[in-house]
Amino acid sequence: MKKKYWGIAIGGAAAILLIIGGFLLQKSVSANKKIAAIEIETDKSGMLYEEVASLYDKDQEFLNKETKQSSIKKVKNQLLKKQAEIALLKRENTFKLTFDGAEKNLQELLEKTSLANEKLDIQTEANQLFSSMDSAVEGNHVNDELPITAELTKDKIAIVEKALAKNKQLEGKWKNALGLVVKNAQEQVEQKEKIEQLFNEAFDGNVPKETVQQAQYNTLNQAVEKVKNAELKTNYTAKLILMKAMIDTQGQINALTLQQQAAEAEMDKALEKAKAETEKALNDATSDEKLLEGYSDDQIEFARVWLKVIGSKPSELNVKRIPAGTPINQYDKGSLGYPADAVMLYGSYAAEGQVVYTSNHNGTINLYPVPSHWQMPAEIANNPDKIREMTQKIVNEMKVVSVDVGNPRDVRDVILVEK
């Protein structure tokens, strides 16, 4: 009886072990499938691999010009989520699983994502060294000729240099390009410091020293010619005018040793003239930007459109506003109407040209090939279907044209002849 009891107990235990073993085996298979899926996602051509690769350009050297901090953070969070999944599998499964491939892929992708973040930070710092609206580095486009900001110092440049030198993984074309950009900034800052030192030697405060020499002026004049920043160049040019005035004045004083009082009066006059010339120089430097002040947006738009389409200044520019729905051919029945409010521009005579357009209010216009004269045989003019077909063709042949700001002086000249 005892033997029978023990036999039953041993058989039950064996069955339980088989059930547990089967469950563990099933769990092991499921875990391995999850690990394999992560390894595939993070291997070449995998979804996560492609997500990380998309942060860079096609050569995986420069950043994609669309890469932002938000896109880097999104990719990093996806990688960290997969890393957490592996950690959970490790905790939940005591049997041996192969994590090496998936973990290695994840680590490499995290490092590449971190490198992209570091490149973006450095690239942003580098772009802020310059005053231009254009970026020094955007995607794989590099501009190492941009003007620096007027207040740029060597300390600010050093921050970028230190960041570039800190990580050895930054070696390559991207780092070389940043090096050229930084070099451009360094050269301009050194140039600025040299010029300001020379001005300090020639000035007492804001007034040139009476001992200033023509050679000092010539040296500074040559140096200022090379300055890229417009604000700095304008300020330096104003000081050069004062220097020149002082040099000329001192020459007059030396020639008039017996007329000291008259010479002093002449110097005062020259200084006043120099101040006036300085103001004129400053005004001239920014006059192009102010030429269009006081004119309405419509006046400026009409002139820019005319110059873009016709290209020459008319003897006079007439403007006719056409409400939406107005027949394109106002003389014959059957014409289609304008789909939006339109504008007709025309000169004083037909040879000067005509422009008919609707504005998209975003720097572009819809240009319609409307004839200046509707001369046609009577059988067409009296046939509404033919007129509809003709005006439909005009609508179909509409072109979207980009209108740039143009030369302010040319724009102003056309505005002056607008009626």
Buried (B, 14 or more C-beta within 10 A) or exposed (E): EEEEEEEEEEEEEEEEEEEEEEEEEEBBEEBBEBBEBBBBBBBEEBEBBEBBBBBBBEEBBBBBEEBEEEBBEEBBEBBEEBBEBBEEBBEEBEEEBEBEBBBEBBEEBBEBBBBBBBBBBBBEBBBBBBBBEEBBBBBBEBBBEBBBBBEBEEEBBEEBBEBBEEBEEBEEEBBEBBBBBBEBBBEBBEBBEEBBEBBEEBBEEEEBBEEBEEEBBEBBBEBBEEBBBEBBBBBBBBBBBBBBBBBBBBEBBEEBEEEEEEBEEBBEEBBEBBBEBBEEBBEEBEEEEEBBEEBEEEBBBBBBBBBBBBEEBBEBBBBEEBEEEEBBBEEBEBBBBBBBEBBBBBBEEEEBBBBBBBBBEEEEBBBBEBEEEBEBEEEBBEBEEBBBEBBEEBBEEBEEBEBEEBEBEBBBBBBEBBE
